[in-house]
Amino acid sequence: QRLGDKVESVSLAFLPERGVQCPGHFVAVDASQRVVVLGIRGTVNLSDAITDAVGNSVPLPGYEGAETHQAILAAAREVVQRTRAALDEALAANEGFGVVITGHSLGGGTA
């Protein structure tokens, strides 16, 4: 399903034309599914491609022995920092709703 014309359900949208390690993203409420959605955009510009290319493996904090893509970890941290207040606000306004974090390409890795 798509949000379609439900623009009023989007509480935050950040769709930059450039900016390494911060893919576009949005926070929306899907009342029909009783979830708050954090959607993260895939690679669409040169800055995103640079994020994709910085593929050094680094330890994944909290998961001993696991490694992750360095730039995607940095992107995930940036998205969390930018969306935390909007997510908290949407969840407070919609008691009992769950959270869906989704993305495509770079956004999928970041999610």
C-alpha positions, 0 to 999 in steps of 0.5 A: 500500500502507498500513502497516496494523497494522505499528506496530512499523515506525514509529520516529518520529511527530509529529502536532501539533494545532497549530503553524505551519510544522511539519506532522505527519510520521512515519518508518517502515521498509518492509522489503518495499520496502527503504525508509525512509519519511518521510511528511508529513501534509497540512493538517488544522488551522488552524495548517496552513492558516496555513502554506498561506496564507503564500505569499510567494515566496522564493529557493530556496537552491542553485537560482539563479533558482528561488523557493519558497513561504516557509512550506513551505520553513520547514516542510521545514527543520523536518521535516528537523531533527526527523526527521534522527536517526530517518532516520539511525538507520533507515538505519544499521539497514537497510543498503542501504535507500533513502529515500522522502519523500512527502506529501499537500497541504501534506505534498506541498509540504513533501516 
